């Protein structure tokens, strides 16, 4: 199974970078993983709603330009479907069994553009809490790893 994570922005903190690299290494046993980053918009701290929309639209266009149009697309959103770890594993397993390649979309600090969310085949929420996009990437990788461990009936290292 091919899994692609398309994310706005680079990982700037060593903590996130090392954590993501560790889970990518662990996932290599179960899938082909690639991570592609779209440049984030340089913007001041305070933006008007119109400016926020423009930033999200520009980032969304960059993100969508990286997308393989044949992939099954899952957008990470606050309003997406929330799964237990077991239910997420089952969902990943069904997609794998259907021969789907999956792309996950992670927006920047302002979230995903409407265009990016509309392109998605489904939406996923990692938490009801708002997560910084860099942390969302780490949590997604960990949950994908956990999903494959569940699917292979393997114990998860504590």
C-alpha positions in Angstrom: 0.0 0.0 0.0 1.3 3.5 -0.9 0.6 6.2 1.6 1.4 9.8 0.9 1.2 12.6 3.4 0.9 16.0 1.8 1.5 18.7 4.3 1.7 22.5 4.3 5.0 23.7 5.8 8.2 22.2 6.8 9.0 20.6 10.2 11.1 23.2 11.9 11.5 21.7 15.4 13.9 18.8 15.9 11.5 17.1 18.2 8.8 16.8 15.4 11.3 15.9 12.8 12.9 13.1 14.8 9.4 11.7 15.8 8.2 11.7 12.3 11.3 10.1 11.0 11.0 7.4 13.7 7.4 6.5 12.7 8.3 6.6 9.0 11.1 4.1 9.7 8.6 1.8 11.5 6.0 2.1 8.8 8.4 1.0 6.1 7.6 -2.7 7.1 4.0 -2.2 6.2 3.6 0.3 3.4 5.4 2.6 1.1 5.3 6.1 2.7 6.2 9.4 1.2 5.9 12.8 2.7 5.7 15.9 0.5 5.6 19.4 1.8 4.0 22.4 0.1 5.4 25.8 1.0 3.4 27.7 3.6 2.5 31.4 3.1 4.5 34.0 4.9 1.9 36.0 6.7 1.7 38.4 9.7 0.3 37.1 13.0 -2.9 39.1 12.6 -4.9 38.7 9.4 -8.4 39.7 8.3 -10.8 36.9 7.5 -10.3 37.8 3.8 -6.5 37.5 4.1 -6.8 34.2 6.0 -8.9 32.9 3.1 -6.3 34.0 0.6 -3.5 32.3 2.5 -5.5 29.0 2.8 -6.4 29.2 -0.9 -2.7 29.7 -2.0 -1.5 26.9 0.3 -4.4 24.6 -0.8 -3.4 25.1 -4.5 0.2 24.1 -3.7 -1.0 21.1 -1.8 -3.4 19.9 -4.5 -0.6 20.3 -7.2 1.3 17.5 -5.4 -1.7 15.2 -5.4 -1.9 12.1 -7.6 -5.4 12.3 -9.0 -5.9 8.6 -8.7 -5.3 8.5 -4.9 -8.0 8.1 -2.3 -7.7 11.5 -0.5 -8.3 11.9 3.2 -8.3 15.5 4.6 -7.5 16.1 8.2 -10.1 18.4 9.6 -11.6 19.2 12.9 -15.0 18.3 11.7 -13.9 15.0 10.1 -14.9 11.5 11.2 -13.2 10.5 14.5 -12.2 6.8 14.8 -11.0 4.6 17.6 -7.6 3.1 16.9 -9.3 -0.2 16.0 -11.8 1.4 13.7 -9.1 3.4 11.9 -7.1 0.2 11.5 -10.1 -1.4 9.9 -10.6 1.6 7.6 -6.9 1.5 6.5 -7.2 -2.3 6.0 -10.3 -1.9 3.8 -8.5 0.7 1.7 -5.4 -1.6 1.4 -7.6 -4.5 0.5 -9.3 -2.4 -2.3 -5.8 -1.7 -3.7 -6.1 2.0 -3.0 -3.2 4.4 -2.6 -4.0 7.0 0.0 -3.0 10.6 0.3 -3.6 12.5 3.6 -3.9 16.3 3.4 -2.6 18.3 6.3 -3.2 22.1 6.1 -1.1 24.9 7.5 -1.6 26.9 10.7 -4.9 28.1 9.3 -6.2 24.7 8.2 -7.1 23.5 4.7 -8.7 25.4 1.9 -12.3 24.7 0.9 -11.0 23.4 -2.4 -8.7 20.9 -0.7 -11.4 19.7 1.6 -13.9 19.4 -1.3 -11.3 17.3 -3.3 -11.1 14.8 -0.4 -12.9 11.6 -0.6 -13.3 11.7 3.2 -12.4 13.7 6.2 -10.6 12.5 9.3 -10.4 14.2 12.7 -7.5 13.1 14.9 -9.0 14.8 17.9 -11.7 17.2 19.0 -8.8 19.4 20.3 -7.1 21.7 17.9 -3.7 20.4 17.1 -0.8 22.4 15.6 -0.3 21.1 12.1 3.2 19.8 12.9 1.8 17.8 15.8 -1.0 16.5 13.6 1.6 15.1 11.2 3.3 13.2 14.1 0.0 12.0 15.5 -1.1 10.8 12.1 2.1 8.8 11.5 1.8 7.3 15.0 -1.8 6.3 14.3 -0.9 4.8 10.9 1.8 2.7 12.6 -0.7 1.6 15.3 -3.2 0.7 12.6 -0.8 -1.6 10.8 0.3 -3.2 14.1 -3.4 -3.9 14.8 -4.0 -5.2 11.3 -1.0 -7.6 11.7 -2.1 -8.7 15.2 1.2 -7.5 16.6 1.7 -6.0 20.0 2.4 -2.3 20.1 5.7 -1.4 21.7 5.1 0.7 24.8 
